[in-house]
């Protein structure tokens, strides 16, 4: 994530430069860098986030299932139910 942040900041800083005739080359380079960062985040970052969230969801589902089992056992132990 640090690389993404640094790349984005560098791109935005380079896009703001207006130094002579080479500024357009620098700005196109900055746009290329920014495009690379966006593509990298879309292809690598989001799937990793979704995978980590999926494992958390699976853990929560297991915990809910265990709680349901405990509630069922407690209800069976209470007389009159």
C-alpha positions, -999 to +999 in steps of 0.1 A: +000+000+000+029+023+006+041+018-030+006+027-043+005+058-021+039+070-032+032+063-068+000+082-067+016+112-049+045+112-074+021+111-103+000+140-090+031+161-082+045+154-117+012+163-133+014+197-117+048+206-131+052+231-158+089+233-165+097+243-201+090+222-232+098+189-215+068+193-191+045+175-214+068+145-215+070+145-177+032+149-175+027+119-199+051+099-178+031+108-147-001+098-164+015+065-173+027+060-137-008+068-124-024+044-149+000+017-138-009+023-102-046+021-109-042-011-130-020-027-103-045-019-076-074-033-096-056-065-105-036-072-073-051-051-045-088-057-047-087-095-051-064-096-020-088-075+000-118-096-011-099-128-002-091-115+033-127-105+038-139-139+026-118-156+053-133-132+079-168-140+067-161-177+069-149-173+105-180-153+115-202-180+099-185-207+119-189-187+151-226-182+144-230-219+138-213-227+171-236-202+189-267-218+173-255-252+185-250-239+221-284-222+221-300-255+209-283-274+237-294-249+263-330-249+251-330-287+254-318-286+290-345-261+301-375-281+312-409-273+296-395-265+261 
